[in-house]
Amino acid sequence: MKNPRIIFMGTPEFAVPVLEMLIENYNVVLVVTQPDKPVGRKQILKETPIKEVAQKHNIEVFQPTRIRTDFNKILEASPDLIITCAYGQIIPKEVLDCPTIACFNVHASLLPKYRGGAPIHKAVINGEKETGITIMYMDVGMDTGDMVAKKTLKITDEDNVGSLHEKLSLLGSDLLKETLPSILNQTNKREKQKEEDATYAYNIKREEEHLDFSKSGIELMNQIRGLNPWPTANFFLNDMEFKALEAEFQKKDTKEIGIIKEITKEAIGITCKDGILYIKKLKPFGKKIMSTKDYLNGISKENLVNQKVK
């Protein structure tokens, strides 16, 4: 198909490389993104990263509050293809059915594992050794459509949500670029997902951010990595919330859990199920992110030893 009319639907920074690739190589006639949201203490309206890219290239932007009822502009654009990536709303059947070819999604997991809105977070939290990108047909279910292409990415011990976010964002753009010619020629592969293998990665809830020191050190490490840099893991000391961003673990025999047993120059050591978790980077409530070393320089370290962490 020559010069296909493409609509792109996406919102966060993760989707930017995909949109930029489409703009560079194809005819993007409309960009659909979430409404601008107020941020900060002054609640200043901030445009989505995708909107910023579209405006830079003078592409029309559509920002429906509820796409389930407000989608006529998409139909009027007469797309041949709709590409979605981290859009953030459930897309109605009327939109899914409108392109002459189909709707496709760039999803940040190896489907059918980790369907849903937080696949990168949950892959790290659950200690997965690999993740990846899946290009899939859109249907009315949550990431249930037939798969077109996959590409795998190893998760290293040094990775967190932030680093994987960047790697997968670029991988998604590359895989879509490789796959689009066959999609446009309608010669692409089509593989059904195995429902018995499906798992779900729903958006992170507030209670999932809390560190439970009755868990093993590896579980706690994965949780901290899987929530860094957002929304971040937390614990409470003297009723004050601390965010934990980086840690190390040493396996040791421990009789009690959730007790500060050791203070080093660079870390606060808290007992857990099978050892000591050393918090090396944190954010005290109301303050900026800092190294634990800097935090300890400003307090009486002796008062921390043997205190209970919740």
N, C-alpha and C positions, 0 to 999 in steps of 0.2 A: 504494500500500500504506500503510495506516494503522499508525503506531507499530511500524515494523519492528524486529526484534531484531538489533542490530549488535554484532559483536565487533571490537575494534580490536587490531591487533598492531603494536607499534613499540617502540623502545628509547631513542634519543638525543634530545637537545634539538631536533634538526631536526624530529622528529615531533610535538612538543608542540602547535604551532598547529593541526595537523590534528585531534588528539584533542580539544582544547578546542572547536573548531568543532562536532565531532560531539556532544559532551556538551551544548553549548548548544542544538542544534537537533534532536537525535534521541535514541533510546533505546539507550544503550550498556550492554549487559548484562554484558560481561566484557572485561577488558583483559589481553592477553598480552604479556609483555615478557621480556627476558633476566634471568637470575639476578643478584642483587646481587653486586658484585665488590669485593674489598679494594683500597684505594687508599692511597697515601702510605707513609711509612716505618713507621708503626704498623699498616699493613694493616687499616684500619678498613673494615668493610663499608659500601658506599655504594649507596643505592637508585638505580635508573635514573630519569632525568627523567620518563619516562612513568609509572612507578609512583607517583611523588610526586603527579602530577596526578590519577591515578585514586583514590588514597587521600584526597586533598583533597575529592573528590566522592563518597566512600563507594561506589566501584565495586569489585567483586571483581577481584583481580589473580591471574593464573596465571603462574608462572615456571618452565617446564620446562627442565631442563638439556639434554635432547635431545628436541626436539619430534617427531622422526621416530618415536620409540617411545612418547612420553608425550603423548598428545593427547586422551584420552577426555573430559576436562573440557570441551574445546571442542565435541565432538560432543554432550555432554549438555546444553549451553546452547542447542541447537536454533536456531542463528542463521539469519536471513533473508539476512544480508549479512556478509561479512568484509572489512574494510578494513585493508591493511597499508601501513606506511611505515617504511623503514629498520629492519626488525625484527632481522635479523642471523643468522637460521638459514634453511636450506632447508625449505620447508613441504611436508609429505607429501601425496600424492594424496588420502588419506582426509579430510584437512582441507579441501583444495581443493574436494572434491565435496560437502561437508556442507551448505553454505547452500542455502536454497530458491531464491535468485537466483544469486549467484556470489561469487567472491573478486576484489577489485580492489586494485591497488597504485598508490601515488603515488610516481613515480620521478623523480629529479632529473636528467633529461637529455631531449633530444629524440630519443626512440627512432626507429629502431634504433641510433643512435649511443650509445656509452658505456653498454652493458649492464654490470651488475656493481656492486661495492661502493664504488667511488671515482670516480663520474662528475664530481663538481665539481672535484676535484683535477686529473683528467686533462684536462678541458676547458681549464683555465687553463694547465697545463703545456704543452699542445699549441698554445697561442696562438689558441684559438677566439675568434671575435668575438661569438658568442651561445651561449646554452644555454637551458634551460627546464624545464618540468614536463610529464610525460606521465602521464595516467591510463590504466591498462591492465588487461585481464583477467589474472588469475594463471593460469599453467599450470605444468607440471612442469619447464620449461626455465628458464634464467637470463634473466629479463626478456624472454621471447620471445612473450608473449601478445598478443592483438589489442588495438589502441589504441582508446581511447574519445574522448579529448580531449587537446589540447596547448595550451600557452601559452609564448611565447618571451620571453626576457629578454636584453638586450644585456650583454656583458661589457666594462666600461670598462678603460682602462689603469690606473686606480687600484684596481680590484677585486683582492681576494685570496680565498682559500678562505673565510676568516671572513666577509667582507662578502657574498659570494655565498650562503653557507650561510644567512644571515639572510634575504636577499631571496627565495631559492627556497623557504625554509620557509614564508613568508607566502604566496607565490604558489601553492604546493601546496594550502594550506588554502582559498584563494579559488577555485581551479579545481575542487577537489572539491565545494565548496559549490554552485558553478554547475552541476556535472555530475550530482550525486546525484539530483535530481528525475527526470531522464530515466532514470537507472539503476533507480530504484525503480519507475517506470512501465514499465520495460523497453522504452523507445522510443529508447534511446541508439544512437548510431552505433557501428559496429564495423569497424575497418580492420586488415587483416593487415599485419604488418611485412615489409619487403623484406629478405630474408636477405642479398642481395648488398650491401646498404648497412650491414650490421651491423658495429660495432666494440665493443671490450671495454675496460672500465675496472676491472681487478682491483685489489684492495687494495694500497696502497703498500708496497713492500718496502724494507728498510733500505738496500740499495744504491742505490735511486732517490733517496734523500735527498742523496747526495753531489754536490757541484758539480764538474763536469769543465770546467776552464778552457780546454780545447781547443775548446769549443763557442762559438758566437757570443754576443755580449752579449744579444741579444734572447732567445735560448733560455735563458740563465742567469737573466735577469730573470723570465721566465715560470715557471721552475722555483721560484725564491724565492717568487713570489706564489702559485704553485700548492701550496706546502707551508706557507704562513703562515696561521694560527698553529699548525697542527699538521700533520704531525709535525716540520716545519721542515727547511730545507736546511742542509747543513753543509760545512765545509772544515777542513783541519788545518794548523796552523802550529806548528813545533817540537814535533810529535807531540801537540799539544793540540787537542782538538776545539772548534770555534767554530760556533755556530748563526748563520745569516744570515737576518734577517727583513725587512730593507728595503735597497734598493739603487737606484742610478742608473747609467746607461750612457752613455759617450761614445765615438763611433766614432773610432778613431785607427789609424795604422799601428803595428803591434807586431811586433817580431822574436822575442821570447820570450813564452811563455805561463805563467801561474801565478806571476808575479813581482810582488811589491809594488813598484810604480814610483813611487807618489805618496802622500803623507800630507797631507791637508788638515785644517782645524780640525774638520771634521765627518765625515770619511770616510777609509777605507783603500782606495786604488786598486790593484786587481789586474788584470794584463794577461790578456786572453783572445784568442780567435781574431781578432777584428776591432776591438779597442779596449780600454778600461779600464772595469772594473766597480767602482763605488765603493760599498763596504759602509757603510751609514749607521746600521743598527741591528743589534745582535748579542747573543749570549749566550755568554760564555766558559764553558768547562767548570766546573761546580761553582758558578757564580755566577748572579745574576739577569739578566734581559733589561735591556739598557741601550742608550742611544744610543752610537754610536761615539765621539762627542765626549767623553762621560763616561769611556769606556774609555781613550781616549788621554790624558786628564788624569792618569791614574794610572800611566803607564808612560813609559819612555824611548823616545820616538817614533823617534829616529834609528836605533835598533837594528833597526827593522822594515824600513827601506828596503833593497830588493834581496834580501830573503829569499824563499825558495821556498815557495809554498803548495801543499798537496797535497789 
